[in-house]
Amino acid sequence: MKEKPFTMQNMLFAFAGFAAGILNGLLGAGGGTIAVPIFRKSGMKEADCHATSVAVILPLCLLSAGFYLFRGDVSISDALPYLPWMLAGSLIGAWLLPRCRAVWLRRIFGLLMLWAALRMLF
């Protein structure tokens, strides 16, 4: 049976995707804070939620970065000192993700969200 295009759940997912894009462009990769819980609500396994979030956020980050570079808000030379460390961290994180239990992924993600919220408030 073909799924109805305008179900409440599909509308929620569409709104969440829109909000993730806005957050990502506005805050810089903040879209994952919406994407991961929405993916979880759709029935994905915990590790798959985080991996899919990275895959979805990548094009959003590239698009946002392109706009910032085009407007002159940032330059490649500003980012270069951080790139090797971020790439190394990404490799380690991708290696660790399938080795972490779902409960620890939720706890780490929750702590990260709390830290980000507190940092933004104070």
Helices and strands as residue ranges (DSSP letters): H 8-23, I 24-28, H 32-41, H 46-71, H 76-79, H 83-96, G 97-99, H 102-121
